[in-house]
Amino acid sequence: MGKTQSKDKYEEANFSKRKMSFTSASMAFGAWPEKVNMCEPTINATLYFDTCPTVEGLVPLCQVVSSYERCAGIPEGTPGKADWRIKFVDFEPKDMIRTIKASSDDEVHTKIENLLHDSTRNRNLPWWEIVRIEAPKGCRSAIVIRIDHVIGDGISLVNLMEQILTDNDGAKLDEIIPASMSKKFNRKLSFGQKFCQFFKIIYYFFVVLGLPVGSFDTKTAFRANMGAKMDYTWKRKLIRFQALPLDYVKKLKSEGGVSLNDVMFTCLGGAIRRYNIAQNCEVTDKKKKNIRCRALMPVAFPRPNVDKNDKSAILRNKWVFVGADFGVGYEDVVERLRYVNGNMNVMKNSPLAGVQLAVQESIPPKLPLNAGRKTVHDTFVRHSVIFSNVPGPEKIVKFGGQEVMETQMYFNNLLPQVGILSYRGNIFMNMNMDTEAIPGGEMMPVYFAREMLDLSENDASVLCKGDVGFK
């Protein structure tokens, strides 16, 4: 009886029946200490076009997005509590679209940089928007789909994108997320494996609890302005890397018997090493292989296929951060790749992500608000980079009736944020950082390309295949 009355109460108040997870709620009420002065957690999925889609072509797509529960209202609840729900609001799809004019490719890029700090929360509208950045013929226009992280994580938002992107003929897309991503969390274990997992779970439980109080990464030139008292600076530059042919990277990973992610991660570690050397960092020579330089990598838990048509459930935040070392101290790129691959394999075959999720969903909701926020900050400042790699469509897609030429995922974070997306046979990558805190950080794409060349021992022209980069 009480349950029915509770549902009626929320229906009358125009709230969603489903509550948000504590992870989603924490991004609504703020997961960071106030003194950090953190920006809003807005995901900026950016699509580049030769011809910018029209407002009229985007309105039907906004109608589709608005049909999802979390995109139809504004989160409301109590700070520090897991009682957050969506309060539905009245709005028109066209209210979610705005247009910015740009006169050149460089200005398009600058407009996107400036846009990333714009709030999606200061209007009586759902916490998302579609921004058209319209450039003249001969330049690349952009559409920035800005979605507050409260609405969902990267993997669940890919499910949403499947509904608003079409193939080159205008037909609905096949599933973008590989089925293997869901299956890896549903592996059946033998009794012996379960017995071993029990002890591993206990071990990783203490590993997870130690993240906010463990060792800091080594104070190299790259980390010169990172540390325990680190605040958000509101000075961010988007550094786009040269697009990589997907087949080229797949060839490297196949020859090495490693994963594509291992290759990208290894070369980024080498790029950080090259940066340190360019900055005359003495620590790089002194500590050698003992250098500690880690990334926090988001690991998402995809919804089962059975839930994909439930628009009240498909968008969620069920993910955790796990730490991984770059092997910056390894001078030889092949040796570093073996080191990275070994660490990644241990992580993949361990219950670490599941234990992290269990801790994340059970302990923080019971902590005082300030203690929970301090735990988040203390975990981040011990690491050096956020590294995110999300799958994209393999074939050419259209958005608003126009062919998408390039995709990027931009996100402002306390640490330098790396965003990687694959699309139409290419890998698109960017690094979002404060280049005043990391002077010379604009050279990271060059250092990264040199690491790729060292790994392949190929001619540089392979890195410039096709017209896929920024004009």
CORDA-V45267 format. One line per field, one symbol per residue. burial: # if it has 24 or more other ideal C-beta (glycine too) atoms within 12 Angstrom, else .. A space follows every 10 residues. Layout:
burial->???
//
This chain:
burial->.......... ....##.### ########## ###..#.### #########. ###.#.#### ##.####### #######..# .#.#####.. #.#..##### .#..#..##. ########.# #...###### #####...## ########## ########## ######.... ..#.###... #...#..... .......... #..##.##.. ##...##### ######...# ###..##### ######.### .##..#.### ########## ########.. #.##...... ########## ###....#.. ########## ########## ..##.##.## #.##..##.# #######.## #..##...#. .######### ########## ###..##### ########## ########## ####.##### ####..##.# #.######## ######.... ..#....### .
//
